[in-house]
Structures are given as C-alpha cells and as structure tokens.
Amino acid sequence: MTNGEKIRVAVLGAGAVGCYFGGMLARAGNEVTLIGRPVHVDAFKAKGLRFEGLKFDEHVPVRASTDAGAVRGSRLTLFCVKSTDTEDAAAQMAPFLDAGALVVNLQNGVDNTERIQARVAQPVIPAVVYVATEMAGPGHLKHHGRGDLVIGDLGGRVPAGALALVKQWFEDAGVPVAVSDNVAGELWAKLVVNCAYNALSAITQLPYGRMIAGAGVRELMRDVVEETLAIAKASGVTMATDMLARTYKIADAMPTQFSSTAQDLARGKPTEIDHLNGYVVRRGEALGVPTPANRALYALVRLIEAK
C-alpha cells in the first residue's frame, strides 16, 4: 500500500495517451513532468494541461519539457512514444533513469517492451491500454471513453511487489488497473482490436460507431480478427475464446473515437501501421500463415501515408 504517498512521474511521449494517464496522476497530487513536442510543451508551461474529461474540464498543473533527460528523479516513467520511435526514445532516456525507477510501457504493439528493455537496465512493465482520447489542440486533451490498464510481468524481470505498487499508484489516481498472469495474451488481445479498428477508421476517417455500421465491415473485421488470432496461436500465445465479441463491443464503448491511425493520417503524421496490421503480415510470412485481410488494410494505409 502507498498510504497516499505522492511520487514523481515522468511521461515520455506526452500525446493523447500519455496526457490522459499523466493527467490523472497529476490530478491526484503527484508531481508529473510531461515530455513531448514543443507545440504541447509550450502550452503546458503556459497554462498546464487542459484536461477535458467526461465529467470535468480543467487545467491541471504539470511540469513540461522537450528533453528525455527530464525523466531524471522520477519514481515512475510512463513510456508513450510512437512505436516507430521506441529504440531512439529508450536510448535517450536510459542514462537519466534513477536506479530504482519503474518504467511502464503504454505503447501499442506486442514487441515494444522487449525493445525498450534491451536499452534500459530498469524493469519495464508492459501495460495494455484501453482509453479513447485525442489531443484537440496544443496542450488540450479530450477524453472520449474508458481509461483502464492491464499490467503484468513479461519475462520474469519485474521485482516482487512492483506490480502491486504500480496498481496502487494508478488506482489512487482513479485509474482502474488489472494485474494479469498472461499479459502476453492481453497484449495480443489489444493487437487484435487495433488491427480490426485502426486501419479501417483511418481509411474511412470515420469514428468507430459509424464505421462498424457500414456494409460488410463486421465481416471484414471478423476476417482480420481470425487471421490475427491464428498468428497468435502459431506464436504460442494463449488467447481468450471470445475475442470477436470483445472486439465488436469496443465500438459500443467508444462510438465517437477515431483510431490513433486515423488521427495521424488526418494530421499528415506517420502512423504505427507497421507495428499493427504490418506486424501481423510479417509474422504471417515468417510462420507460413496467410493474412490477406490484414495485408489489404496495411497496403491501403501505406498508400494513403505516401500521398
């Protein structure tokens, strides 16, 4: 138990996900430093983080920096950069992490925790993130739904008690956290959802509720889910048996959400598609498992990216 203990927190990659969880920790009285791009950092320094939640809209006091070295002195670092920036960001922060710091990885994808761990000495805890958010302007976070985490130990590197401590820090800040003994399966479950939603929302520029109502969309999503589950099985990962139903329910929970891939395309930014449908395609090629639905979505997003 933390007995209300307040800690120093750094958020490396203060976009929509990082600002949500960092903002919740800051609202609970922890000292939070948001590390991100100048357009947001300037706004954070001027007015704090504007946190437009479902039940509140307020400016949350935070520290801010554009420098990865600002993780120094933090008990907890949330790693939230885009998957394409994983190695560079991990290498940049590594010299500045305190010996006893804990790193929680909030990225999409199933292999990023190992990629971070290869570059830092401190234990990296994978977190599966379920939250619908967007940056609605400089320093302005808008929350659309959910806001919970699943954490676990991947590879037996997390010290005893660390998962319980992280769970308590977040839950003291109003963030529900489940601790899983099959976090690899949970990461793949999130990958299944991302592969089913992200590219389709990006290609159509539609939110989940409208997207899933389209003719043939549920059937296409089913094909993507089945392919991704086949890759997980071939990779030795144990998955829940109700993944298709769980995937469809996301649209009910987050009907107004545009995928992060859709938001990236709309802003002319590089997407993480290589680490979502593209990852499934590459694993399928390596394992001899066909992935035609994932391949089509991956190819279409890459075409749009290149325009």
C-alpha positions in Angstrom: 0.0 0.0 0.0 1.1 3.5 -0.6 -0.8 5.3 2.2 -1.5 8.2 -0.1 2.2 8.5 -1.0 2.9 11.1 -3.7 5.5 10.3 -6.3 7.4 12.0 -9.1 6.2 10.8 -12.5 7.6 11.4 -16.0 5.6 10.8 -19.2 7.9 10.3 -22.2 5.8 11.0 -25.3 3.1 13.3 -24.0 0.4 12.7 -26.6 -3.2 11.8 -26.0 -2.5 8.5 -24.1 0.4 9.9 -22.1 -1.5 13.1 -21.2 -4.5 11.1 -20.0 -2.7 8.9 -17.6 -0.2 11.5 -16.6 -3.0 14.0 -16.1 -4.9 11.6 -13.9 -1.8 11.1 -11.8 -1.2 14.9 -11.6 -4.9 15.5 -10.6 -4.2 13.1 -7.6 -1.4 15.3 -6.4 1.7 13.6 -7.9 4.4 15.7 -9.4 4.2 15.0 -13.2 6.5 16.0 -15.9 5.1 15.8 -19.5 7.8 15.3 -22.1 6.7 16.0 -25.6 6.7 18.2 -28.7 7.2 21.9 -28.4 3.7 22.8 -29.5 2.3 21.0 -26.5 5.1 21.7 -24.0 4.8 25.5 -24.6 1.0 25.2 -23.8 1.7 23.1 -20.7 4.2 25.6 -19.4 1.8 28.5 -20.0 -1.5 27.1 -18.6 -0.9 23.5 -17.5 -2.6 20.5 -19.2 -6.2 21.3 -20.3 -7.9 18.1 -19.4 -11.4 17.9 -21.0 -12.8 14.8 -19.2 -16.2 13.2 -19.3 -17.2 14.9 -16.0 -14.8 17.8 -15.7 -12.9 20.4 -17.8 -9.9 21.9 -16.0 -6.3 23.0 -16.3 -4.1 20.6 -14.4 -0.7 21.9 -13.2 2.2 19.9 -14.6 5.9 20.3 -15.4 6.9 20.1 -19.0 10.0 19.5 -21.1 11.0 18.5 -24.7 14.1 16.7 -23.3 14.1 13.0 -22.5 16.6 13.8 -19.7 13.6 15.1 -17.7 12.9 11.6 -16.6 15.7 12.1 -14.0 14.4 11.8 -10.4 11.1 10.1 -11.3 10.0 7.0 -9.4 7.6 6.1 -12.3 8.2 6.8 -16.0 5.3 6.2 -18.5 6.7 5.3 -21.9 4.2 6.5 -24.5 6.1 7.4 -27.7 5.1 6.1 -31.1 6.2 2.6 -31.8 8.4 3.8 -34.7 10.4 5.9 -32.1 10.9 3.2 -29.5 14.6 2.5 -29.8 15.6 6.1 -30.1 13.5 7.2 -27.1 14.6 4.4 -24.9 18.2 5.1 -25.6 17.8 8.8 -24.9 16.1 8.3 -21.5 18.3 5.4 -20.4 21.2 7.4 -18.9 18.8 9.6 -16.9 16.6 6.9 -15.2 17.1 6.5 -11.5 18.4 3.1 -10.4 15.1 2.3 -8.6 12.8 3.7 -11.2 10.0 1.7 -12.7 9.1 2.1 -16.4 5.6 1.3 -17.6 5.2 0.8 -21.3 1.8 2.1 -22.6 2.5 1.7 -26.3 0.5 -0.2 -28.9 2.1 -3.4 -30.4 3.3 -6.7 -28.8 7.0 -6.4 -29.1 7.8 -2.9 -27.8 8.5 -3.9 -24.2 11.4 -6.2 -25.2 12.7 -3.4 -27.5 12.8 -0.9 -24.6 14.2 -3.5 -22.1 17.1 -4.1 -24.4 18.1 -0.5 -23.9 17.4 0.2 -20.2 18.6 -1.5 -17.0 15.4 -0.9 -15.1 12.5 -3.3 -15.3 9.9 -2.5 -18.0 6.3 -3.3 -17.2 4.0 -3.8 -20.2 0.6 -2.1 -19.9 -2.4 -2.8 -22.2 -4.2 0.5 -22.6 -7.9 0.9 -23.1 -8.7 4.6 -23.4 -10.3 6.8 -26.1 -8.6 10.2 -26.2 -7.3 12.9 -28.6 -5.2 16.0 -28.5 -7.8 18.6 -29.5 -5.3 21.4 -29.7 -2.0 22.5 -28.2 -1.9 21.3 -24.6 -5.6 20.2 -24.8 -6.5 16.6 -24.0 -10.1 15.4 -24.8 -11.3 12.2 -23.3 -14.0 10.2 -25.1 -14.2 7.0 -23.0 -12.7 4.3 -20.8 -9.3 4.8 -19.2 -8.1 1.5 -17.7 -5.0 -0.6 -17.8 -3.9 -4.2 -17.7 -0.3 -4.8 -16.5 1.8 -7.9 -15.9 5.3 -9.3 -15.9 6.8 -10.2 -19.3 9.9 -12.3 -19.0 10.2 -12.5 -15.2 12.1 -9.2 -14.9 9.7 -7.3 -12.6 10.7 -7.3 -8.9 8.3 -8.6 -6.3 5.8 -6.1 -5.2 6.3 -3.7 -8.2 3.1 -4.6 -10.0 1.1 -4.1 -6.8 2.8 -0.7 -6.2 2.1 0.5 -9.8 -1.5 -0.7 -9.5 -1.9 1.2 -6.2 -0.4 4.4 -7.6 -2.8 4.4 -10.6 -5.9 3.4 -8.6 -5.1 6.2 -6.0 -5.5 8.4 -9.1 -8.8 6.9 -10.2 -7.3 4.7 -12.9 -8.6 1.0 -12.7 -5.7 -1.5 -13.2 -5.9 -5.3 -13.6 -2.9 -7.4 -13.0 -2.7 -10.3 -15.4 -0.7 -13.5 -15.2 -1.0 -13.7 -19.0 0.0 -10.2 -20.1 1.3 -11.5 -23.4 -2.2 -12.7 -24.2 -3.6 -9.3 -23.2 -1.1 -7.5 -25.4 -2.2 -9.7 -28.3 -5.9 -9.1 -27.5 -5.2 -5.4 -27.8 -3.4 -6.0 -31.1 -6.4 -7.9 -32.4 -8.6 -4.9 -31.6 -6.1 -2.4 -33.1 -5.8 -4.5 -36.3 -9.6 -4.6 -36.6 -10.3 -0.9 -36.0 -7.2 1.3 -36.6 -6.8 0.9 -40.4 -10.5 0.9 -41.2 -11.1 4.1 -39.1 -8.0 5.6 -40.8 -9.0 4.7 -44.4 -12.6 5.9 -44.0 -11.9 8.7 -41.5 -14.9 7.6 -39.5 -15.4 7.1 -35.8 -15.9 3.5 -34.6 -19.7 3.7 -34.2 -20.3 4.9 -37.7 -17.6 2.7 -39.2 -18.8 -0.6 -37.8 -22.3 0.1 -39.2 -21.0 0.0 -42.8 -22.0 -2.7 -45.2 -19.6 -5.7 -44.9 -17.5 -4.0 -42.2 -18.3 -6.6 -39.5 -17.4 -9.4 -41.8 -14.1 -7.7 -42.7 -13.3 -7.2 -39.1 -14.1 -10.8 -38.4 -11.5 -11.9 -41.1 -8.9 -9.6 -39.5 -9.6 -10.9 -36.1 -9.4 -14.6 -37.2 -6.1 -14.0 -39.0 -4.6 -12.2 -36.1 -5.7 -15.0 -33.7 -4.2 -17.6 -36.0 -0.8 -15.7 -35.8 -1.1 -15.5 -32.0 -1.7 -19.3 -31.8 1.2 -20.0 -34.1 3.3 -17.8 -31.9 2.4 -19.9 -28.8 0.3 -17.2 -27.2 -2.8 -18.2 -25.2 -5.9 -16.1 -26.1 -9.4 -15.6 -24.8 -12.0 -17.6 -26.8 -14.4 -14.6 -27.1 -12.1 -12.2 -28.9 -14.5 -11.5 -31.8 -17.3 -10.5 -29.4 -14.9 -8.4 -27.3 -13.7 -6.7 -30.5 -17.2 -5.7 -31.6 -18.0 -4.3 -28.2 -15.3 -1.7 -28.5 -17.5 0.3 -30.9 -20.3 0.4 -28.3 -17.8 1.6 -25.6 -16.1 4.2 -27.8 -18.6 5.1 -30.6 -17.1 8.6 -31.2 -13.5 7.6 -31.2 -11.3 7.9 -34.3 -8.3 5.5 -34.2 -4.9 6.8 -33.5 -4.0 5.8 -37.0 -6.9 7.9 -38.3 -5.8 10.9 -36.3 -2.2 10.5 -37.6 -3.3 10.4 -41.2 -5.6 13.3 -40.8 -2.6 15.4 -39.5 -0.2 14.1 -42.1 1.9 12.3 -39.5 3.5 8.9 -39.9 1.3 6.1 -38.5 2.1 3.0 -36.4 0.6 0.6 -39.0 3.9 -1.2 -39.4 3.5 -2.4 -35.8 -0.2 -3.3 -36.1 -1.5 -4.9 -39.3 2.0 -4.8 -40.8 3.4 -6.8 -37.8 0.7 -9.4 -38.4 1.6 -9.6 -42.1 5.3 -10.1 -41.3 4.7 -12.7 -38.6 2.4 -14.5 -41.0 5.1 -14.6 -43.7 7.6 -16.0 -41.1 5.1 -18.6 -39.8 3.5 -19.6 -43.1 0.1 -18.3 -42.1 -1.9 -16.3 -44.7 -3.1 -12.8 -43.7 -5.0 -11.4 -46.8 -7.3 -9.1 -44.9 -4.5 -7.6 -42.8 -2.3 -7.3 -45.8 -5.0 -5.3 -47.7 -5.6 -2.9 -44.9 -1.9 -2.5 -44.3 -1.3 -1.7 -48.0 -4.1 0.8 -48.2 -2.9 2.8 -45.1 0.7 2.8 -46.5 -0.7 4.2 -49.8 -2.6 7.0 -48.1 0.5 7.7 -45.9 2.6 8.2 -49.1 0.2 10.6 -50.8 
